[in-house]
Amino acid sequence: MYGAPVDLSFKYISSLADAHLEEPSSGLRPLKRNSQKKYLSRSLRLNNNNITDLHDLQRTISHFLAEPSQLAWLDLSFNSITNIEQVLCELRELRVLYLHGNSIYILSEVDKLGILPHLHTITLHGNVIETNKAYRNRVISALPGLKMMDFSAVTQQERVLAKIWHHSNNRRN
């Protein structure tokens, strides 16, 4: 079915346009390709690089993956991303998104991801937004389908607290 992740981590990529010049690292499982030399994978690792923006993300995904619309797992951790760009909201099959260790500083940016119907796992720790007292409540409230956040299960009690937080916050505004 679908193979190993396409791994472009630790490649010193600063612009996603540069990613096209890279050859993915080979892991324990071999990467499988189709007749057009595109990878049969639903996972893409772009972690531990110097990426600041995601303007060429769709082009990068299409360059490497045989079925770009089926991307389910994206690792953008440990880069220099400052905001959640609209291009992430276009990844309709995305289930797992790693954004930890970046420079996201506006907590409301997370709200944009609420449009993703299958997103169940996200990491955002190690960003400036983590210092906000409402951090976990806000993320759980914005992404009601979450099962895991920052490598920790989202409990039923947290869902209830996030709902209460959301209602009391919206009343004040």
C-alpha positions in Angstrom: 0.0 0.0 0.0 1.8 3.1 1.2 5.5 3.0 2.0 7.9 4.7 4.3 7.9 8.5 4.9 9.8 10.7 2.4 12.5 12.0 4.6 13.9 15.4 3.9 15.0 16.2 7.4 18.4 17.6 8.3 19.0 18.8 4.7 19.7 22.5 5.6 16.6 23.5 3.5 15.7 27.1 4.0 13.3 27.4 1.1 10.9 24.7 0.0 11.9 25.4 -3.6 15.3 24.1 -2.6 13.8 20.8 -1.4 13.3 19.7 -5.0 17.1 19.5 -5.3 17.4 17.1 -2.4 17.3 13.3 -2.4 15.3 11.8 0.5 17.2 9.9 3.1 16.8 6.2 3.1 15.5 4.7 6.3 14.9 1.2 7.5 12.0 0.6 5.0 12.9 1.3 1.4 11.1 4.1 -0.4 8.9 2.8 -3.2 8.3 4.7 -6.5 5.8 4.6 -9.2 6.5 4.7 -13.0 6.8 8.5 -12.8 9.5 8.2 -10.1 7.2 9.7 -7.5 7.2 8.1 -4.0 4.3 5.9 -2.8 4.0 7.5 0.6 1.5 9.5 2.6 4.1 10.9 4.9 6.6 13.8 4.5 9.4 14.8 6.9 10.7 18.3 6.5 11.9 18.6 10.1 15.2 20.0 11.4 15.7 22.4 8.6 15.7 26.2 8.3 12.2 26.6 6.6 10.6 30.0 7.3 7.5 29.9 5.1 5.4 27.3 3.3 4.7 29.1 0.0 6.0 26.2 -2.1 4.5 23.4 0.1 2.0 22.2 -2.4 4.6 22.1 -5.2 7.0 20.3 -2.9 4.4 17.7 -2.0 3.5 17.2 -5.6 7.1 16.9 -6.6 7.8 14.0 -4.3 4.5 12.1 -3.7 2.6 10.0 -6.2 -0.7 11.0 -4.6 -0.1 14.5 -3.1 -3.8 14.9 -2.1 -3.4 11.8 0.2 -0.7 13.4 2.4 -1.7 12.2 5.9 1.4 12.9 8.1 3.6 16.1 7.8 6.5 16.8 10.1 7.6 20.5 10.0 9.1 20.5 13.5 12.3 22.3 14.4 12.2 24.9 11.6 11.7 28.7 11.8 8.0 28.9 10.9 6.3 31.9 12.5 2.6 31.4 11.4 0.2 28.7 10.2 -0.2 29.4 6.5 -3.4 28.7 4.5 -1.6 26.0 2.5 -1.7 23.7 5.5 -5.5 24.1 5.6 -5.7 22.7 2.0 -4.2 19.3 3.1 -7.7 17.8 3.5 -6.4 14.3 4.4 -3.9 15.4 7.0 -4.1 13.4 10.2 -0.8 14.2 11.9 0.9 17.6 11.9 4.2 18.2 13.8 4.9 21.9 14.3 6.9 21.8 17.6 10.1 23.7 17.9 9.2 26.6 15.6 8.5 30.3 16.2 4.7 30.4 16.1 3.7 33.3 18.4 0.0 34.0 17.8 -2.2 31.5 19.5 -5.2 32.2 17.3 -3.2 30.9 14.3 -4.2 27.4 15.4 -7.9 28.2 14.7 -7.2 28.0 11.0 -6.5 24.2 11.3 -10.1 23.6 12.5 -11.1 23.1 8.9 -9.1 19.9 8.6 -11.6 17.1 9.0 -9.2 14.2 9.9 -6.6 16.0 12.0 -6.2 14.0 15.2 -2.6 14.6 16.3 -0.7 17.9 16.5 2.5 19.1 18.2 3.0 22.8 19.0 5.2 22.8 22.1 8.4 24.7 21.8 6.7 27.6 20.1 6.1 31.0 21.8 2.3 30.2 21.9 3.0 27.6 24.6 3.6 30.3 27.1 0.0 31.5 26.9 -2.1 30.4 29.9 -4.9 29.4 27.6 -2.6 27.4 25.3 -3.9 23.8 25.7 -7.6 24.9 26.2 -7.5 27.1 23.1 -5.9 24.3 20.9 -8.3 21.6 22.1 -11.3 24.0 21.6 -10.1 25.0 18.1 -9.5 21.4 17.0 -12.3 19.2 18.5 -11.1 16.0 16.7 -7.8 16.0 18.5 -6.8 12.7 20.2 -3.1 13.7 20.8 -1.5 17.1 21.5 2.2 17.5 22.2 2.6 13.7 22.4 0.0 13.6 25.2 -3.5 12.1 24.9 -6.4 14.6 25.0 -8.7 13.5 27.8 -12.4 13.8 28.1 -12.0 16.1 31.1 -9.8 18.4 29.0 -12.4 18.5 26.3 -15.0 19.5 28.9 -12.7 22.2 30.3 -11.8 23.5 26.8 -15.5 23.8 26.0 -16.2 25.7 29.2 -13.2 27.9 28.5 -14.4 28.5 25.0 -17.9 29.5 26.1 -16.7 31.8 28.9 -14.2 33.4 26.6 -16.7 34.1 23.8 -19.2 35.6 26.4 -16.5 38.2 27.3 -15.9 39.2 23.7 
